[in-house]
Amino acid sequence: MFLLIKNCLPLALNAMKKKLFLIAILSTIIFEVFSQNTNRKIYFLADTINISKPNRFLKIETISFFEHHFTFFCKCTPPYKSYTTFSYIDRKRDKKAEIVSKKPNYPYISFKELMDISAEHNRYLDNSYDLYITEVLPGNKYRTNKVQFVPYRTPIDDSVIIKEKQ
């Protein structure tokens, strides 16, 4: 009888260890799935058509064939050395932003709210928010794109000082 218990005990312990290991793995997976936060969607209306040039606080420009920037004339994000900029990239595989003739009915935030959020979250804005900028186009048209925050890049000094022999 004692020999039977002695032989069965390691088998029972191994089975219990396997069950505990599986429970731990499943608990971790379930925790990860439920703890993932979905980013809050925020919308901003960028209007450069209906605002006179001297009163504009942003510039919309195409940097390259596929990269577009929204540059706000406000040094509102740390380290406060460059203008606050957001960008989006047109990729062939991505769905093109639809141009619509009616202003989308989004809950737009104000310029102040956008700058406050940008300053608070700085480089990590994209971890908390999905920012969409609706651009006013000529002919009373609108286009909405999801944009990314462009962080400030410290200038690189890659020059060499050459001293003349005297």
HUGI-V605483 format. One record per residue. N is the residue number from 1. RES is the residue in three letters. SS is DSSP state (alpha for helix, beta for strand, coil for the rest). Layout:
BEGIN
n=N res=RES ss=SS
n=N res=RES ss=SS
END
This chain:
BEGIN
n=1 res=MET ss=coil
n=2 res=PHE ss=alpha
n=3 res=LEU ss=alpha
n=4 res=LEU ss=alpha
n=5 res=ILE ss=alpha
n=6 res=LYS ss=alpha
n=7 res=ASN ss=alpha
n=8 res=CYS ss=alpha
n=9 res=LEU ss=alpha
n=10 res=PRO ss=alpha
n=11 res=LEU ss=alpha
n=12 res=ALA ss=alpha
n=13 res=LEU ss=alpha
n=14 res=ASN ss=alpha
n=15 res=ALA ss=alpha
n=16 res=MET ss=alpha
n=17 res=LYS ss=alpha
n=18 res=LYS ss=alpha
n=19 res=LYS ss=alpha
n=20 res=LEU ss=alpha
n=21 res=PHE ss=alpha
n=22 res=LEU ss=alpha
n=23 res=ILE ss=alpha
n=24 res=ALA ss=alpha
n=25 res=ILE ss=alpha
n=26 res=LEU ss=alpha
n=27 res=SER ss=alpha
n=28 res=THR ss=alpha
n=29 res=ILE ss=alpha
n=30 res=ILE ss=alpha
n=31 res=PHE ss=alpha
n=32 res=GLU ss=alpha
n=33 res=VAL ss=alpha
n=34 res=PHE ss=alpha
n=35 res=SER ss=alpha
n=36 res=GLN ss=coil
n=37 res=ASN ss=coil
n=38 res=THR ss=coil
n=39 res=ASN ss=coil
n=40 res=ARG ss=beta
n=41 res=LYS ss=beta
n=42 res=ILE ss=beta
n=43 res=TYR ss=beta
n=44 res=PHE ss=beta
n=45 res=LEU ss=beta
n=46 res=ALA ss=beta
n=47 res=ASP ss=coil
n=48 res=THR ss=coil
n=49 res=ILE ss=coil
n=50 res=ASN ss=coil
n=51 res=ILE ss=coil
n=52 res=SER ss=coil
n=53 res=LYS ss=alpha
n=54 res=PRO ss=alpha
n=55 res=ASN ss=alpha
n=56 res=ARG ss=coil
n=57 res=PHE ss=coil
n=58 res=LEU ss=beta
n=59 res=LYS ss=beta
n=60 res=ILE ss=beta
n=61 res=GLU ss=beta
n=62 res=THR ss=beta
n=63 res=ILE ss=coil
n=64 res=SER ss=coil
n=65 res=PHE ss=coil
n=66 res=PHE ss=coil
n=67 res=GLU ss=beta
n=68 res=HIS ss=beta
n=69 res=HIS ss=beta
n=70 res=PHE ss=beta
n=71 res=THR ss=beta
n=72 res=PHE ss=beta
n=73 res=PHE ss=coil
n=74 res=CYS ss=coil
n=75 res=LYS ss=coil
n=76 res=CYS ss=coil
n=77 res=THR ss=coil
n=78 res=PRO ss=coil
n=79 res=PRO ss=coil
n=80 res=TYR ss=coil
n=81 res=LYS ss=coil
n=82 res=SER ss=coil
n=83 res=TYR ss=coil
n=84 res=THR ss=beta
n=85 res=THR ss=beta
n=86 res=PHE ss=beta
n=87 res=SER ss=beta
n=88 res=TYR ss=beta
n=89 res=ILE ss=beta
n=90 res=ASP ss=coil
n=91 res=ARG ss=coil
n=92 res=LYS ss=coil
n=93 res=ARG ss=coil
n=94 res=ASP ss=coil
n=95 res=LYS ss=coil
n=96 res=LYS ss=coil
n=97 res=ALA ss=coil
n=98 res=GLU ss=coil
n=99 res=ILE ss=beta
n=100 res=VAL ss=beta
n=101 res=SER ss=coil
n=102 res=LYS ss=coil
n=103 res=LYS ss=coil
n=104 res=PRO ss=coil
n=105 res=ASN ss=coil
n=106 res=TYR ss=coil
n=107 res=PRO ss=coil
n=108 res=TYR ss=beta
n=109 res=ILE ss=coil
n=110 res=SER ss=coil
n=111 res=PHE ss=alpha
n=112 res=LYS ss=alpha
n=113 res=GLU ss=alpha
n=114 res=LEU ss=alpha
n=115 res=MET ss=alpha
n=116 res=ASP ss=alpha
n=117 res=ILE ss=alpha
n=118 res=SER ss=alpha
n=119 res=ALA ss=alpha
n=120 res=GLU ss=alpha
n=121 res=HIS ss=alpha
n=122 res=ASN ss=alpha
n=123 res=ARG ss=alpha
n=124 res=TYR ss=alpha
n=125 res=LEU ss=alpha
n=126 res=ASP ss=alpha
n=127 res=ASN ss=alpha
n=128 res=SER ss=alpha
n=129 res=TYR ss=beta
n=130 res=ASP ss=beta
n=131 res=LEU ss=beta
n=132 res=TYR ss=beta
n=133 res=ILE ss=beta
n=134 res=THR ss=beta
n=135 res=GLU ss=beta
n=136 res=VAL ss=beta
n=137 res=LEU ss=beta
n=138 res=PRO ss=coil
n=139 res=GLY ss=coil
n=140 res=ASN ss=coil
n=141 res=LYS ss=beta
n=142 res=TYR ss=beta
n=143 res=ARG ss=beta
n=144 res=THR ss=beta
n=145 res=ASN ss=beta
n=146 res=LYS ss=beta
n=147 res=VAL ss=beta
n=148 res=GLN ss=beta
n=149 res=PHE ss=beta
n=150 res=VAL ss=beta
n=151 res=PRO ss=coil
n=152 res=TYR ss=coil
n=153 res=ARG ss=coil
n=154 res=THR ss=coil
n=155 res=PRO ss=coil
n=156 res=ILE ss=coil
n=157 res=ASP ss=coil
n=158 res=ASP ss=coil
n=159 res=SER ss=coil
n=160 res=VAL ss=coil
n=161 res=ILE ss=coil
n=162 res=ILE ss=coil
n=163 res=LYS ss=coil
n=164 res=GLU ss=coil
n=165 res=LYS ss=coil
n=166 res=GLN ss=coil
END
